Amino acid sequence: MYKYRKPSKSTLTSVETVEGEPIEHKIERIVSNKEPISDGAPEIFTERKEGVKSAYNIRTDRWEIATDAMSKVEGSIQAKRDAKGKITKSKDEPKVVQLKVDKVSEAKPTEGTSKAE
């Protein structure tokens, strides 16, 4: 009859909710009391000839951030290329030893290799 419930491992907590005023009641209150409209968003629209305000131009903000990030990436790639091109000699660097190859060998050539020589 009773089902076992696993304890919740979530750390989410509920937020405090507040009941808002319906828009119909708010309009009725403002019209009947002749109150000025005090709340609302600031007007960001401008005349077409004035252009877009720089504070609200999202394309400019994103473009500047993107160009800054790409210049950093480009700089790191160029630094890696420059580091590969540099040859540094150190005391710990191993020496290259050339081996002498003699044609003295104990192996006998086969038919195919003897004709090629």
A tleap script that builds the chain and sets N, CA, C and O, in Angstrom:
source leaprc.protein.ff14SB
mol = sequence {
  NMET TYR LYS TYR ARG LYS PRO SER LYS SER
  THR LEU THR SER VAL GLU THR VAL GLU GLY
  GLU PRO ILE GLU HIE LYS ILE GLU ARG ILE
  VAL SER ASN LYS GLU PRO ILE SER ASP GLY
  ALA PRO GLU ILE PHE THR GLU ARG LYS GLU
  GLY VAL LYS SER ALA TYR ASN ILE ARG THR
  ASP ARG TRP GLU ILE ALA THR ASP ALA MET
  SER LYS VAL GLU GLY SER ILE GLN ALA LYS
  ARG ASP ALA LYS GLY LYS ILE THR LYS SER
  LYS ASP GLU PRO LYS VAL VAL GLN LEU LYS
  VAL ASP LYS VAL SER GLU ALA LYS PRO THR
  GLU GLY THR SER LYS ALA CGLU
}
set mol.1.N position { 0.817 -1.198 0.000 }
set mol.1.CA position { 0.000 0.000 0.000 }
set mol.1.C position { 0.862 1.264 0.000 }
set mol.1.O position { 0.635 2.177 -0.794 }
set mol.2.N position { 1.831 1.311 0.876 }
set mol.2.CA position { 2.683 2.491 0.938 }
set mol.2.C position { 3.913 2.274 0.076 }
set mol.2.O position { 4.548 1.220 0.115 }
set mol.3.N position { 4.226 3.276 -0.687 }
set mol.3.CA position { 5.413 3.186 -1.529 }
set mol.3.C position { 6.554 3.931 -0.848 }
set mol.3.O position { 6.367 4.986 -0.242 }
set mol.4.N position { 7.727 3.352 -0.967 }
set mol.4.CA position { 8.908 3.971 -0.381 }
set mol.4.C position { 9.385 5.090 -1.289 }
set mol.4.O position { 9.518 4.885 -2.495 }
set mol.5.N position { 9.642 6.257 -0.745 }
set mol.5.CA position { 10.149 7.388 -1.510 }
set mol.5.C position { 11.613 7.615 -1.169 }
set mol.5.O position { 11.987 7.659 0.003 }
set mol.6.N position { 12.423 7.755 -2.181 }
set mol.6.CA position { 13.831 8.052 -1.956 }
set mol.6.C position { 13.956 9.508 -1.534 }
set mol.6.O position { 13.236 10.367 -2.043 }
set mol.7.N position { 14.854 9.784 -0.617 }
set mol.7.CA position { 15.037 11.193 -0.224 }
set mol.7.C position { 15.617 12.006 -1.385 }
set mol.7.O position { 16.445 11.506 -2.147 }
set mol.8.N position { 15.190 13.223 -1.511 }
set mol.8.CA position { 15.628 14.085 -2.602 }
set mol.8.C position { 17.047 14.570 -2.352 }
set mol.8.O position { 17.377 14.998 -1.246 }
set mol.9.N position { 17.881 14.503 -3.378 }
set mol.9.CA position { 19.260 14.971 -3.272 }
set mol.9.C position { 19.406 16.389 -3.826 }
set mol.9.O position { 20.515 16.921 -3.881 }
set mol.10.N position { 18.327 16.983 -4.224 }
set mol.10.CA position { 18.368 18.303 -4.837 }
set mol.10.C position { 18.600 19.380 -3.789 }
set mol.10.O position { 18.119 19.278 -2.660 }
set mol.11.N position { 19.336 20.405 -4.171 }
set mol.11.CA position { 19.576 21.540 -3.276 }
set mol.11.C position { 18.731 22.744 -3.671 }
set mol.11.O position { 18.927 23.843 -3.151 }
set mol.12.N position { 17.792 22.538 -4.589 }
set mol.12.CA position { 16.920 23.631 -5.011 }
set mol.12.C position { 15.949 23.984 -3.901 }
set mol.12.O position { 15.396 23.111 -3.232 }
set mol.13.N position { 15.757 25.271 -3.722 }
set mol.13.CA position { 14.803 25.721 -2.714 }
set mol.13.C position { 13.757 26.588 -3.406 }
set mol.13.O position { 14.005 27.145 -4.475 }
set mol.14.N position { 12.617 26.693 -2.798 }
set mol.14.CA position { 11.526 27.468 -3.365 }
set mol.14.C position { 11.795 28.956 -3.185 }
set mol.14.O position { 12.408 29.373 -2.203 }
set mol.15.N position { 11.329 29.748 -4.142 }
set mol.15.CA position { 11.462 31.194 -4.034 }
set mol.15.C position { 10.200 31.760 -3.405 }
set mol.15.O position { 9.133 31.148 -3.456 }
set mol.16.N position { 10.338 32.913 -2.824 }
set mol.16.CA position { 9.187 33.557 -2.197 }
set mol.16.C position { 8.316 34.166 -3.287 }
set mol.16.O position { 8.792 34.974 -4.085 }
set mol.17.N position { 7.051 33.785 -3.325 }
set mol.17.CA position { 6.146 34.285 -4.352 }
set mol.17.C position { 5.329 35.449 -3.809 }
set mol.17.O position { 4.990 35.502 -2.627 }
set mol.18.N position { 5.026 36.376 -4.703 }
set mol.18.CA position { 4.239 37.548 -4.336 }
set mol.18.C position { 3.093 37.660 -5.322 }
set mol.18.O position { 3.306 37.551 -6.530 }
set mol.19.N position { 1.902 37.873 -4.839 }
set mol.19.CA position { 0.727 38.025 -5.695 }
set mol.19.C position { 0.757 39.417 -6.315 }
set mol.19.O position { 0.842 40.417 -5.603 }
set mol.20.N position { 0.687 39.480 -7.642 }
set mol.20.CA position { 0.705 40.754 -8.339 }
set mol.20.C position { -0.693 41.306 -8.550 }
set mol.20.O position { -1.691 40.603 -8.392 }
set mol.21.N position { -0.739 42.586 -8.913 }
set mol.21.CA position { -2.021 43.243 -9.169 }
set mol.21.C position { -2.408 42.997 -10.613 }
set mol.21.O position { -1.602 43.259 -11.506 }
set mol.22.N position { -3.614 42.502 -10.881 }
set mol.22.CA position { -4.035 42.288 -12.269 }
set mol.22.C position { -4.043 43.608 -13.045 }
set mol.22.O position { -4.332 44.667 -12.487 }
set mol.23.N position { -3.726 43.528 -14.326 }
set mol.23.CA position { -3.615 44.719 -15.164 }
set mol.23.C position { -4.935 45.488 -15.244 }
set mol.23.O position { -4.940 46.716 -15.329 }
set mol.24.N position { -6.060 44.753 -15.216 }
set mol.24.CA position { -7.361 45.425 -15.272 }
set mol.24.C position { -7.575 46.305 -14.045 }
set mol.24.O position { -8.055 47.432 -14.165 }
set mol.25.N position { -7.222 45.797 -12.871 }
set mol.25.CA position { -7.392 46.570 -11.627 }
set mol.25.C position { -6.445 47.767 -11.628 }
set mol.25.O position { -6.808 48.855 -11.180 }
set mol.26.N position { -5.237 47.562 -12.130 }
set mol.26.CA position { -4.257 48.653 -12.144 }
set mol.26.C position { -4.727 49.787 -13.055 }
set mol.26.O position { -4.632 50.958 -12.685 }
set mol.27.N position { -5.235 49.447 -14.243 }
set mol.27.CA position { -5.725 50.478 -15.163 }
set mol.27.C position { -6.914 51.212 -14.561 }
set mol.27.O position { -7.017 52.434 -14.664 }
set mol.28.N position { -7.806 50.461 -13.934 }
set mol.28.CA position { -8.980 51.081 -13.304 }
set mol.28.C position { -8.560 52.040 -12.197 }
set mol.28.O position { -9.115 53.131 -12.074 }
set mol.29.N position { -7.594 51.641 -11.402 }
set mol.29.CA position { -7.106 52.486 -10.293 }
set mol.29.C position { -6.459 53.755 -10.835 }
set mol.29.O position { -6.709 54.841 -10.312 }
set mol.30.N position { -5.627 53.640 -11.880 }
set mol.30.CA position { -4.936 54.805 -12.434 }
set mol.30.C position { -5.933 55.776 -13.067 }
set mol.30.O position { -5.804 56.990 -12.909 }
set mol.31.N position { -6.932 55.239 -13.789 }
set mol.31.CA position { -7.911 56.091 -14.453 }
set mol.31.C position { -8.825 56.768 -13.434 }
set mol.31.O position { -9.101 57.962 -13.546 }
set mol.32.N position { -9.290 56.019 -12.451 }
set mol.32.CA position { -10.235 56.587 -11.482 }
set mol.32.C position { -9.555 57.584 -10.544 }
set mol.32.O position { -10.170 58.587 -10.180 }
set mol.33.N position { -8.321 57.343 -10.145 }
set mol.33.CA position { -7.618 58.255 -9.228 }
set mol.33.C position { -6.817 59.318 -9.980 }
set mol.33.O position { -6.232 60.206 -9.359 }
set mol.34.N position { -6.787 59.234 -11.308 }
set mol.34.CA position { -6.041 60.163 -12.165 }
set mol.34.C position { -4.569 60.243 -11.736 }
set mol.34.O position { -3.979 61.321 -11.654 }
set mol.35.N position { -3.997 59.055 -11.464 }
set mol.35.CA position { -2.591 58.967 -11.069 }
set mol.35.C position { -1.717 58.967 -12.326 }
set mol.35.O position { -2.128 58.461 -13.370 }
set mol.36.N position { -0.518 59.530 -12.226 }
set mol.36.CA position { 0.403 59.414 -13.361 }
set mol.36.C position { 0.980 57.990 -13.418 }
set mol.36.O position { 1.114 57.324 -12.390 }
set mol.37.N position { 1.311 57.547 -14.601 }
set mol.37.CA position { 1.905 56.215 -14.741 }
set mol.37.C position { 3.367 56.336 -14.317 }
set mol.37.O position { 4.173 56.972 -14.995 }
set mol.38.N position { 3.688 55.720 -13.196 }
set mol.38.CA position { 5.033 55.891 -12.626 }
set mol.38.C position { 5.973 54.733 -12.969 }
set mol.38.O position { 7.186 54.920 -13.064 }
set mol.39.N position { 5.421 53.563 -13.150 }
set mol.39.CA position { 6.292 52.418 -13.435 }
set mol.39.C position { 6.300 52.122 -14.925 }
set mol.39.O position { 5.371 52.483 -15.648 }
set mol.40.N position { 7.326 51.481 -15.362 }
set mol.40.CA position { 7.467 51.137 -16.776 }
set mol.40.C position { 8.918 51.196 -17.188 }
set mol.40.O position { 9.778 51.623 -16.417 }
set mol.41.N position { 9.185 50.774 -18.388 }
set mol.41.CA position { 10.546 50.755 -18.910 }
set mol.41.C position { 10.886 52.113 -19.527 }
set mol.41.O position { 9.997 52.804 -20.023 }
set mol.42.N position { 12.150 52.495 -19.501 }
set mol.42.CA position { 12.528 53.762 -20.135 }
set mol.42.C position { 12.412 53.649 -21.646 }
set mol.42.O position { 12.560 52.563 -22.208 }
set mol.43.N position { 12.150 54.760 -22.295 }
set mol.43.CA position { 11.982 54.755 -23.739 }
set mol.43.C position { 13.354 54.755 -24.407 }
set mol.43.O position { 14.162 55.657 -24.186 }
set mol.44.N position { 13.603 53.750 -25.212 }
set mol.44.CA position { 14.910 53.631 -25.852 }
set mol.44.C position { 14.842 53.900 -27.353 }
set mol.44.O position { 15.864 53.851 -28.038 }
set mol.45.N position { 13.673 54.178 -27.856 }
set mol.45.CA position { 13.530 54.422 -29.284 }
set mol.45.C position { 13.911 55.860 -29.599 }
set mol.45.O position { 13.615 56.770 -28.825 }
set mol.46.N position { 14.558 56.063 -30.721 }
set mol.46.CA position { 14.965 57.394 -31.151 }
set mol.46.C position { 14.477 57.611 -32.574 }
set mol.46.O position { 13.994 56.689 -33.230 }
set mol.47.N position { 14.608 58.823 -33.028 }
set mol.47.CA position { 14.271 59.138 -34.406 }
set mol.47.C position { 15.224 58.388 -35.322 }
set mol.47.O position { 16.372 58.135 -34.957 }
set mol.48.N position { 14.755 58.035 -36.501 }
set mol.48.CA position { 15.567 57.270 -37.446 }
set mol.48.C position { 16.834 58.031 -37.840 }
set mol.48.O position { 17.900 57.436 -38.003 }
set mol.49.N position { 16.708 59.353 -37.990 }
set mol.49.CA position { 17.863 60.154 -38.401 }
set mol.49.C position { 18.937 60.210 -37.317 }
set mol.49.O position { 20.109 60.419 -37.628 }
set mol.50.N position { 18.557 60.025 -36.037 }
set mol.50.CA position { 19.526 60.036 -34.937 }
set mol.50.C position { 20.288 58.718 -34.843 }
set mol.50.O position { 21.395 58.680 -34.306 }
set mol.51.N position { 19.715 57.655 -35.354 }
set mol.51.CA position { 20.376 56.349 -35.306 }
set mol.51.C position { 20.109 55.637 -33.991 }
set mol.51.O position { 19.259 56.051 -33.203 }
set mol.52.N position { 20.844 54.568 -33.772 }
set mol.52.CA position { 20.671 53.759 -32.574 }
set mol.52.C position { 21.576 54.293 -31.481 }
set mol.52.O position { 22.740 54.610 -31.725 }
set mol.53.N position { 21.032 54.391 -30.265 }
set mol.53.CA position { 21.846 54.826 -29.137 }
set mol.53.C position { 22.903 53.759 -28.862 }
set mol.53.O position { 22.611 52.563 -28.881 }
set mol.54.N position { 24.123 54.199 -28.609 }
set mol.54.CA position { 25.214 53.234 -28.409 }
set mol.54.C position { 25.006 52.383 -27.164 }
set mol.54.O position { 25.494 51.255 -27.098 }
set mol.55.N position { 24.294 52.907 -26.183 }
set mol.55.CA position { 24.052 52.128 -24.960 }
set mol.55.C position { 23.132 50.945 -25.211 }
set mol.55.O position { 23.158 49.972 -24.457 }
set mol.56.N position { 22.316 51.012 -26.262 }
set mol.56.CA position { 21.345 49.950 -26.536 }
set mol.56.C position { 21.680 49.153 -27.794 }
set mol.56.O position { 20.901 48.286 -28.190 }
set mol.57.N position { 22.810 49.422 -28.428 }
set mol.57.CA position { 23.175 48.728 -29.648 }
set mol.57.C position { 23.852 47.408 -29.289 }
set mol.57.O position { 25.045 47.379 -28.986 }
set mol.58.N position { 23.097 46.330 -29.323 }
set mol.58.CA position { 23.638 45.039 -28.905 }
set mol.58.C position { 24.652 44.503 -29.894 }
set mol.58.O position { 25.550 43.757 -29.505 }
set mol.59.N position { 24.536 44.858 -31.147 }
set mol.59.CA position { 25.486 44.355 -32.147 }
set mol.59.C position { 26.883 44.903 -31.899 }
set mol.59.O position { 27.868 44.176 -32.027 }
set mol.60.N position { 26.974 46.166 -31.548 }
set mol.60.CA position { 28.275 46.772 -31.275 }
set mol.60.C position { 28.937 46.105 -30.082 }
set mol.60.O position { 30.125 45.786 -30.132 }
set mol.61.N position { 28.195 45.894 -29.023 }
set mol.61.CA position { 28.754 45.278 -27.821 }
set mol.61.C position { 29.264 43.883 -28.125 }
set mol.61.O position { 30.372 43.529 -27.721 }
set mol.62.N position { 28.488 43.096 -28.821 }
set mol.62.CA position { 28.897 41.733 -29.134 }
set mol.62.C position { 30.098 41.726 -30.070 }
set mol.62.O position { 30.996 40.897 -29.924 }
set mol.63.N position { 30.119 42.637 -31.021 }
set mol.63.CA position { 31.209 42.669 -31.980 }
set mol.63.C position { 32.529 43.007 -31.286 }
set mol.63.O position { 33.557 42.392 -31.571 }
set mol.64.N position { 32.501 43.976 -30.385 }
set mol.64.CA position { 33.724 44.360 -29.676 }
set mol.64.C position { 34.240 43.215 -28.816 }
set mol.64.O position { 35.445 42.970 -28.766 }
set mol.65.N position { 33.344 42.518 -28.143 }
set mol.65.CA position { 33.749 41.384 -27.310 }
set mol.65.C position { 34.330 40.275 -28.177 }
set mol.65.O position { 35.342 39.670 -27.821 }
set mol.66.N position { 33.697 40.010 -29.307 }
set mol.66.CA position { 34.173 38.953 -30.201 }
set mol.66.C position { 35.533 39.297 -30.793 }
set mol.66.O position { 36.399 38.427 -30.886 }
set mol.67.N position { 35.737 40.539 -31.192 }
set mol.67.CA position { 37.035 40.910 -31.772 }
set mol.67.C position { 38.137 40.857 -30.731 }
set mol.67.O position { 39.257 40.457 -31.048 }
set mol.68.N position { 37.854 41.247 -29.499 }
set mol.68.CA position { 38.858 41.146 -28.435 }
set mol.68.C position { 39.237 39.691 -28.186 }
set mol.68.O position { 40.415 39.365 -28.044 }
set mol.69.N position { 38.239 38.822 -28.134 }
set mol.69.CA position { 38.503 37.398 -27.892 }
set mol.69.C position { 39.299 36.790 -29.035 }
set mol.69.O position { 40.234 36.027 -28.794 }
set mol.70.N position { 38.949 37.112 -30.272 }
set mol.70.CA position { 39.645 36.540 -31.420 }
set mol.70.C position { 41.075 37.057 -31.528 }
set mol.70.O position { 41.955 36.325 -31.981 }
set mol.71.N position { 41.330 38.297 -31.123 }
set mol.71.CA position { 42.705 38.801 -31.166 }
set mol.71.C position { 43.570 38.075 -30.138 }
set mol.71.O position { 44.755 37.848 -30.382 }
set mol.72.N position { 42.996 37.709 -28.997 }
set mol.72.CA position { 43.739 36.925 -28.000 }
set mol.72.C position { 44.046 35.530 -28.531 }
set mol.72.O position { 45.153 35.024 -28.352 }
set mol.73.N position { 43.071 34.914 -29.182 }
set mol.73.CA position { 43.275 33.575 -29.750 }
set mol.73.C position { 44.331 33.635 -30.846 }
set mol.73.O position { 45.210 32.777 -30.916 }
set mol.74.N position { 44.244 34.642 -31.695 }
set mol.74.CA position { 45.209 34.788 -32.779 }
set mol.74.C position { 46.619 34.993 -32.233 }
set mol.74.O position { 47.584 34.462 -32.782 }
set mol.75.N position { 46.736 35.758 -31.161 }
set mol.75.CA position { 48.041 35.979 -30.538 }
set mol.75.C position { 48.636 34.703 -29.971 }
set mol.75.O position { 49.840 34.475 -30.091 }
set mol.76.N position { 47.807 33.866 -29.354 }
set mol.76.CA position { 48.324 32.617 -28.796 }
set mol.76.C position { 48.740 31.653 -29.897 }
set mol.76.O position { 49.733 30.941 -29.747 }
set mol.77.N position { 47.999 31.618 -30.998 }
set mol.77.CA position { 48.366 30.754 -32.128 }
set mol.77.C position { 49.681 31.222 -32.737 }
set mol.77.O position { 50.533 30.401 -33.078 }
set mol.78.N position { 49.853 32.527 -32.876 }
set mol.78.CA position { 51.094 33.065 -33.438 }
set mol.78.C position { 52.272 32.784 -32.509 }
set mol.78.O position { 53.373 32.502 -32.983 }
set mol.79.N position { 52.061 32.855 -31.204 }
set mol.79.CA position { 53.131 32.562 -30.249 }
set mol.79.C position { 53.565 31.103 -30.353 }
set mol.79.O position { 54.755 30.801 -30.257 }
set mol.80.N position { 52.609 30.200 -30.548 }
set mol.80.CA position { 52.949 28.783 -30.711 }
set mol.80.C position { 53.749 28.569 -31.989 }
set mol.80.O position { 54.703 27.791 -32.001 }
set mol.81.N position { 53.370 29.252 -33.063 }
set mol.81.CA position { 54.108 29.128 -34.323 }
set mol.81.C position { 55.529 29.637 -34.174 }
set mol.81.O position { 56.470 29.009 -34.660 }
set mol.82.N position { 55.694 30.775 -33.505 }
set mol.82.CA position { 57.025 31.337 -33.304 }
set mol.82.C position { 57.894 30.424 -32.448 }
set mol.82.O position { 59.094 30.296 -32.691 }
set mol.83.N position { 57.289 29.792 -31.446 }
set mol.83.CA position { 58.043 28.895 -30.567 }
set mol.83.C position { 58.509 27.656 -31.323 }
set mol.83.O position { 59.590 27.141 -31.041 }
set mol.84.N position { 57.727 27.172 -32.268 }
set mol.84.CA position { 58.131 26.004 -33.058 }
set mol.84.C position { 59.293 26.341 -33.974 }
set mol.84.O position { 60.142 25.488 -34.230 }
set mol.85.N position { 59.347 27.561 -34.470 }
set mol.85.CA position { 60.386 27.966 -35.406 }
set mol.85.C position { 61.736 28.181 -34.745 }
set mol.85.O position { 62.763 28.091 -35.418 }
set mol.86.N position { 61.767 28.461 -33.464 }
set mol.86.CA position { 63.021 28.719 -32.768 }
set mol.86.C position { 63.729 27.414 -32.468 }
set mol.86.O position { 63.107 26.441 -32.040 }
set mol.87.N position { 65.031 27.397 -32.693 }
set mol.87.CA position { 65.846 26.231 -32.349 }
set mol.87.C position { 66.742 26.649 -31.195 }
set mol.87.O position { 67.568 27.553 -31.327 }
set mol.88.N position { 66.573 26.003 -30.101 }
set mol.88.CA position { 67.380 26.319 -28.935 }
set mol.88.C position { 68.337 25.175 -28.674 }
set mol.88.O position { 67.965 24.003 -28.734 }
set mol.89.N position { 69.575 25.538 -28.384 }
set mol.89.CA position { 70.569 24.526 -28.047 }
set mol.89.C position { 70.801 24.589 -26.542 }
set mol.89.O position { 71.014 25.655 -25.966 }
set mol.90.N position { 70.755 23.444 -25.946 }
set mol.90.CA position { 71.009 23.383 -24.517 }
set mol.90.C position { 72.014 22.280 -24.238 }
set mol.90.O position { 72.311 21.464 -25.110 }
set mol.91.N position { 72.530 22.258 -23.028 }
set mol.91.CA position { 73.505 21.244 -22.635 }
set mol.91.C position { 72.861 19.867 -22.550 }
set mol.91.O position { 73.528 18.851 -22.748 }
set mol.92.N position { 71.584 19.834 -22.259 }
set mol.92.CA position { 70.887 18.563 -22.095 }
set mol.92.C position { 70.438 17.969 -23.427 }
set mol.92.O position { 69.905 16.860 -23.463 }
set mol.93.N position { 70.649 18.699 -24.521 }
set mol.93.CA position { 70.183 18.220 -25.810 }
set mol.93.C position { 71.046 17.050 -26.273 }
set mol.93.O position { 72.273 17.138 -26.222 }
set mol.94.N position { 70.441 15.977 -26.716 }
set mol.94.CA position { 71.236 14.822 -27.149 }
set mol.94.C position { 71.976 15.119 -28.447 }
set mol.94.O position { 71.512 15.891 -29.286 }
set mol.95.N position { 73.135 14.489 -28.592 }
set mol.95.CA position { 73.928 14.668 -29.802 }
set mol.95.C position { 73.466 13.669 -30.848 }
set mol.95.O position { 73.041 12.560 -30.524 }
set mol.96.N position { 73.555 14.069 -32.088 }
set mol.96.CA position { 73.183 13.189 -33.177 }
set mol.96.C position { 74.438 12.422 -33.585 }
set mol.96.O position { 75.472 13.017 -33.888 }
set mol.97.N position { 74.335 11.126 -33.589 }
set mol.97.CA position { 75.473 10.278 -33.945 }
set mol.97.C position { 75.168 9.646 -35.292 }
set mol.97.O position { 74.117 9.034 -35.479 }
set mol.98.N position { 76.100 9.800 -36.236 }
set mol.98.CA position { 75.902 9.192 -37.539 }
set mol.98.C position { 76.518 7.800 -37.535 }
set mol.98.O position { 77.662 7.624 -37.115 }
set mol.99.N position { 75.792 6.850 -37.983 }
set mol.99.CA position { 76.268 5.476 -38.030 }
set mol.99.C position { 76.954 5.228 -39.358 }
set mol.99.O position { 76.486 5.658 -40.412 }
set mol.100.N position { 78.074 4.527 -39.284 }
set mol.100.CA position { 78.779 4.164 -40.507 }
set mol.100.C position { 78.179 2.878 -41.031 }
set mol.100.O position { 78.028 1.906 -40.292 }
set mol.101.N position { 77.844 2.874 -42.282 }
set mol.101.CA position { 77.245 1.696 -42.886 }
set mol.101.C position { 78.299 1.019 -43.746 }
set mol.101.O position { 78.779 1.597 -44.722 }
set mol.102.N position { 78.652 -0.184 -43.390 }
set mol.102.CA position { 79.608 -0.957 -44.171 }
set mol.102.C position { 78.833 -1.942 -45.021 }
set mol.102.O position { 77.744 -2.387 -44.659 }
set mol.103.N position { 79.407 -2.263 -46.131 }
set mol.103.CA position { 78.733 -3.239 -46.979 }
set mol.103.C position { 79.119 -4.661 -46.577 }
set mol.103.O position { 78.844 -5.613 -47.307 }
set mol.104.N position { 79.749 -4.800 -45.432 }
set mol.104.CA position { 80.123 -6.125 -44.951 }
set mol.104.C position { 78.929 -6.703 -44.221 }
set mol.104.O position { 78.466 -6.149 -43.224 }
set mol.105.N position { 78.451 -7.788 -44.713 }
set mol.105.CA position { 77.304 -8.417 -44.093 }
set mol.105.C position { 77.462 -9.910 -44.200 }
set mol.105.O position { 78.023 -10.417 -45.171 }
set mol.106.N position { 76.979 -10.601 -43.225 }
set mol.106.CA position { 77.074 -12.050 -43.243 }
set mol.106.C position { 75.939 -12.673 -44.042 }
set mol.106.O position { 75.989 -13.863 -44.354 }
set mol.107.N position { 74.947 -11.914 -44.370 }
set mol.107.CA position { 73.812 -12.453 -45.110 }
set mol.107.C position { 74.151 -12.550 -46.576 }
set mol.107.O position { 74.802 -11.663 -47.128 }
set mol.108.N position { 73.724 -13.600 -47.199 }
set mol.108.CA position { 73.973 -13.795 -48.621 }
set mol.108.C position { 72.789 -13.229 -49.412 }
set mol.108.O position { 71.637 -13.417 -49.022 }
set mol.109.N position { 73.067 -12.542 -50.512 }
set mol.109.CA position { 71.972 -11.974 -51.287 }
set mol.109.C position { 71.174 -13.063 -51.984 }
set mol.109.O position { 71.703 -14.118 -52.334 }
set mol.110.N position { 69.917 -12.792 -52.173 }
set mol.110.CA position { 69.068 -13.726 -52.909 }
set mol.110.C position { 69.191 -13.431 -54.382 }
set mol.110.O position { 69.897 -12.501 -54.771 }
set mol.111.N position { 68.525 -14.197 -55.199 }
set mol.111.CA position { 68.628 -14.033 -56.648 }
set mol.111.C position { 68.174 -12.641 -57.093 }
set mol.111.O position { 68.822 -12.007 -57.926 }
set mol.112.N position { 67.073 -12.179 -56.539 }
set mol.112.CA position { 66.512 -10.896 -56.949 }
set mol.112.C position { 67.398 -9.735 -56.555 }
set mol.112.O position { 67.518 -8.783 -57.325 }
set mol.113.N position { 68.025 -9.769 -55.389 }
set mol.113.CA position { 68.837 -8.638 -54.941 }
set mol.113.C position { 70.203 -8.640 -55.579 }
set mol.113.O position { 70.798 -7.574 -55.742 }
set mol.114.N position { 70.725 -9.795 -55.946 }
set mol.114.CA position { 72.059 -9.841 -56.554 }
set mol.114.C position { 72.029 -9.239 -57.954 }
set mol.114.O position { 73.025 -8.647 -58.370 }
set mol.115.N position { 70.967 -9.359 -58.677 }
set mol.115.CA position { 70.860 -8.806 -60.020 }
set mol.115.C position { 70.712 -7.277 -59.970 }
set mol.115.O position { 71.175 -6.577 -60.871 }
set mol.116.N position { 70.066 -6.765 -58.915 }
set mol.116.CA position { 69.844 -5.326 -58.826 }
set mol.116.C position { 71.140 -4.578 -58.582 }
set mol.116.O position { 71.253 -3.415 -58.968 }
set mol.117.N position { 72.099 -5.195 -57.967 }
set mol.117.CA position { 73.352 -4.494 -57.664 }
set mol.117.C position { 74.189 -4.491 -58.860 }
set mol.117.O position { 75.296 -3.954 -58.838 }
savepdb mol mol.pdb
quit
